[in-house]
């Protein structure tokens, strides 16, 4: 039986080397204050991170390990990526905690790390760090974005392979093994999942269009090219940015350059059911990637301090009501 849709109540940001956790259920607007701050182990450079609902544990990846620490700074477990990589650039492991908090999903870009093996997608026991299941991926990725499906135990993984494209996987655990599926494209980048989990949004790797797909099969319900927004596709691109502002509204980002080579960007509302392009959307962001729609008519940007700013359509023009 499908579960009720869930939305993240906690998010994390890395600020001054510390993992800051913010409670979105608090309904606060404006610059958010961390509910808890976690200190990674001193020798670790954190790449990706998450936190448990109880705010007692943080999970993070470095270039060479997945790690769990407590709120008082005690290291609970460390799952090293063997062999240790001497490569300092070009590979960024990611992690995502399952909704039931039993599993930490870890994407390992082992090929770019020169570990002489394919990329790995690994499910770790969140309590111990032990491997529950793992799979070889047919990718040579630099990094991987993981999204938890809001109405099931499935997880989506988008592996970015640089100029070679982007591959999207879907997985869940069944009887101690990974049930792994790969979507039949190498040219679409996963942007976001709908709040109800029925659809997802992608952007073409060459930035020529955006599309909405049904979940889980991936069938395209509509696609919009740059000219649908009133711009010249020879000069303007769809950015790998945006997401679901609400259940039926996505934000799509376009980028271009002025005649004097100054980059500009604009966000647009699009009806996620019909593909109807709506009004331009002012996200109060400083660059095209500084927007994270939350699916509840609010979204995040980033303050100069590194902490997130939460905005709301209902809050007026200052976004902090």
C-alpha positions in Angstrom: 0.0 0.0 0.0 1.3 3.5 -0.9 2.2 5.6 2.0 0.9 9.2 2.5 3.2 11.8 0.9 5.9 13.2 3.1 7.9 16.3 2.9 11.3 17.1 4.5 10.8 18.7 7.9 14.5 19.1 8.4 17.2 20.4 6.0 20.9 20.8 6.5 23.5 23.3 5.3 27.3 23.3 5.8 28.2 26.6 7.4 31.8 27.3 8.5 32.6 23.6 8.4 29.7 22.7 10.7 26.5 20.8 9.8 23.6 23.0 10.6 20.1 21.5 10.9 17.0 23.6 10.4 13.4 22.7 11.3 11.0 23.6 8.5 8.0 22.5 10.5 8.5 25.7 12.7 6.9 27.8 9.9 9.6 30.5 10.3 10.3 32.9 7.5 13.4 35.0 6.8 16.9 33.9 7.7 16.6 30.5 9.5 18.4 29.7 12.8 19.8 26.2 13.2 17.9 24.0 15.6 21.1 21.9 16.1 24.7 22.3 15.0 26.9 19.2 14.5 30.6 19.1 14.6 32.2 16.7 12.0 35.3 14.8 13.0 38.2 17.3 12.8 40.0 15.5 10.0 37.0 15.4 7.7 36.1 17.7 4.8 32.3 17.2 4.5 30.9 16.7 1.0 27.2 15.9 1.6 25.1 15.6 4.8 21.8 14.9 6.4 20.3 14.6 9.9 17.9 12.4 11.8 14.4 13.6 12.7 15.2 13.5 16.3 18.2 15.7 15.8 20.4 13.3 17.6 22.6 12.1 14.7 24.1 13.6 11.5 25.3 11.6 8.6 27.8 12.8 6.1 30.2 11.8 3.3 33.8 12.8 2.7 35.8 11.9 -0.4 36.8 8.6 1.3 34.1 7.7 3.8 30.5 7.8 5.1 30.3 8.9 8.7 27.7 9.1 11.5 28.2 11.5 14.5 26.0 12.4 17.5 24.9 15.8 18.5 27.6 15.9 21.2 30.3 15.2 18.6 30.9 11.4 19.2 31.6 9.4 16.1 29.2 6.5 16.0 30.5 4.7 12.9 32.7 5.2 9.9 32.3 3.3 6.6 35.5 3.9 4.6 35.6 3.8 0.8 38.4 1.4 0.1 40.9 1.8 -1.2 41.4 5.4 -0.2 41.5 7.7 -3.2 44.5 10.0 -3.8 42.3 12.1 -6.2 41.2 15.4 -4.6 38.9 16.6 -7.3 36.2 15.4 -9.7 34.4 13.0 -7.4 31.8 13.9 -4.7 30.1 11.1 -2.8 26.5 11.8 -1.6 24.2 10.5 1.1 20.5 10.4 1.9 18.8 9.0 5.0 15.7 6.9 4.3 12.3 8.1 5.6 12.2 5.4 8.2 15.8 6.3 9.2 17.0 2.7 8.9 19.2 3.1 5.8 21.7 5.6 4.6 21.9 5.6 0.8 25.4 6.4 -0.4 26.5 7.1 -4.0 30.2 6.4 -4.5 31.8 7.8 -7.7 34.5 5.2 -7.5 35.5 5.3 -11.2 36.5 9.0 -11.0 38.2 8.3 -7.6 40.4 5.8 -9.5 39.4 2.8 -7.2 39.6 0.5 -10.2 35.9 -0.5 -9.9 32.6 0.8 -11.2 30.6 3.5 -9.5 28.7 2.1 -6.5 25.3 2.7 -4.9 25.3 1.4 -1.4 22.7 1.0 1.3 24.2 1.2 4.8 22.6 0.3 8.1 22.0 3.7 9.7 22.6 2.3 13.2 25.9 0.5 12.5 27.2 1.6 9.1 27.2 -2.0 7.9 26.5 -2.7 4.2 22.9 -3.9 3.7 23.1 -4.0 -0.1 25.0 -2.5 -2.9 25.1 -2.4 -6.7 27.6 -1.6 -9.5 26.4 1.2 -11.7 27.3 1.6 -15.4 28.4 5.2 -14.9 31.6 7.2 -14.6 30.1 10.0 -12.5 31.4 13.1 -10.7 28.6 13.3 -8.3 25.1 12.1 -7.6 21.9 13.8 -6.4 19.6 11.5 -4.4 15.9 12.2 -3.8 13.6 10.2 -1.6 10.3 9.4 -3.1 7.6 11.1 -0.9 5.1 8.3 -1.0 7.2 5.1 -0.9 10.5 3.8 0.2 12.1 4.3 -3.2 15.0 6.6 -3.9 16.1 8.3 -7.1 19.7 8.9 -8.0 20.9 11.3 -10.7 24.5 10.6 -11.7 26.2 13.5 -13.5 28.9 12.3 -15.9 30.1 15.8 -17.0 30.1 16.2 -20.8 29.1 12.6 -21.2 25.6 13.2 -19.9 23.4 12.2 -16.9 21.9 8.9 -15.8 18.9 8.5 -13.5 18.4 5.3 -11.4 15.5 4.2 -9.1 16.0 1.8 -6.2 14.5 0.2 -3.1 15.4 -2.6 -0.7 13.7 -6.0 -0.9 14.7 -8.8 1.4 18.3 -7.6 1.9 19.0 -6.8 -1.8 18.8 -3.7 -3.9 16.0 -3.6 -6.5 17.7 -1.3 -9.1 16.2 0.2 -12.2 17.7 2.6 -14.7 15.7 5.0 -16.8 16.4 4.7 -20.6 18.1 8.0 -21.1 21.6 9.4 -20.7 20.7 13.0 -21.5 18.2 14.1 -18.8 19.1 15.6 -15.5 16.8 15.0 -12.5 15.6 18.3 -10.9 12.8 17.5 -8.5 10.0 15.2 -7.4 6.4 16.3 -7.1 5.1 16.7 -3.5 2.7 13.8 -4.0 5.3 11.7 -5.8 3.3 11.2 -9.0 5.6 13.2 -11.3 9.1 14.4 -11.6 10.9 17.2 -13.4 14.0 16.9 -15.6 16.1 19.2 -17.8 17.9 18.1 -20.9 21.6 17.7 -20.4 22.3 20.1 -23.3 19.8 22.5 -21.6 17.4 22.7 -24.6 14.2 21.9 -22.7 12.5 20.8 -19.5 10.0 18.0 -19.0 7.6 16.6 -16.6 7.4 12.8 -16.3 5.0 10.4 -14.7 6.4 8.3 -11.8 7.6 5.6 -11.8 7.6 4.8 -15.5 9.1 8.1 -16.7 6.7 8.8 -19.5 6.8 12.5 -20.6 3.5 14.4 -20.0 4.9 17.5 -21.6 8.2 19.2 -22.5 8.9 22.9 -23.0 11.7 24.3 -25.1 13.2 27.8 -24.7 10.9 29.3 -27.3 7.9 28.4 -25.2 9.1 31.1 -22.8 9.4 33.7 -25.5 13.2 33.5 -25.8 15.6 32.6 -28.7 16.8 28.9 -28.2 20.0 29.9 -30.1 21.0 32.2 -27.4 19.1 31.1 -24.2 19.3 27.8 -22.2 17.2 26.1 -19.6 19.2 25.9 -16.4 19.6 22.7 -14.3 17.7 24.5 -11.5 14.1 25.0 -10.2 11.6 22.5 -8.8 8.1 22.2 -7.4 6.9 25.4 -5.8 3.5 23.7 -5.1 1.8 20.5 -6.1 0.8 21.9 -9.5 3.4 24.5 -10.1 7.1 24.2 -11.1 9.7 26.8 -11.3 11.8 26.8 -14.5 15.1 28.7 -14.8 16.4 30.3 -18.0 19.9 31.7 -18.4 21.5 33.9 -21.1 24.0 36.7 -21.7 23.6 40.4 -22.5 25.4 41.9 -25.5 28.3 42.8 -23.2 28.5 39.2 -22.0 26.9 39.8 -18.6 25.0 36.6 -17.5 21.4 37.0 -16.6 18.7 34.5 -15.4 15.0 34.5 -15.0 12.6 32.1 -13.2 9.2 31.2 -14.6 6.1 29.6 -13.1 4.8 26.6 -15.2 1.6 24.7 -14.6 2.8 21.2 -13.9 -0.4 19.6 -15.2 -0.8 21.4 -18.5 2.6 23.0 -19.3 1.1 26.4 -19.4 3.8 29.0 -18.9 2.9 31.6 -16.3 4.4 34.8 -15.0 8.0 35.4 -14.2 8.9 34.4 -10.7 11.0 36.6 -8.4 12.9 34.2 -6.2 15.0 36.9 -4.5 18.1 34.9 -5.4 21.5 36.1 -6.4 22.3 33.4 -9.0 20.3 30.8 -10.9 21.1 27.9 -8.6 20.3 29.7 -5.4 16.7 28.5 -5.1 15.2 25.4 -3.5 11.4 25.2 -3.8 9.9 23.2 -1.0 6.6 22.2 -2.6 4.4 24.1 -0.1 4.5 27.5 -1.8 7.7 28.4 0.1 11.3 28.2 -1.1 14.9 28.7 0.2 17.7 31.0 -0.9 21.0 31.6 0.9 22.0 34.6 3.1 25.5 36.0 3.1 26.1 34.1 6.3 25.5 30.8 4.6 22.2 30.1 6.4 19.1 29.6 4.4 16.4 32.3 3.9 12.8 31.0 3.7 10.4 32.9 1.5 6.7 32.6 1.0 4.3 33.7 -1.7 1.9 34.7 1.0 4.5 36.8 2.9 4.5 39.9 0.7 7.3 41.3 -1.3 9.9 41.1 1.5 9.3 37.4 1.9 9.8 37.5 5.6 6.3 38.0 7.0 
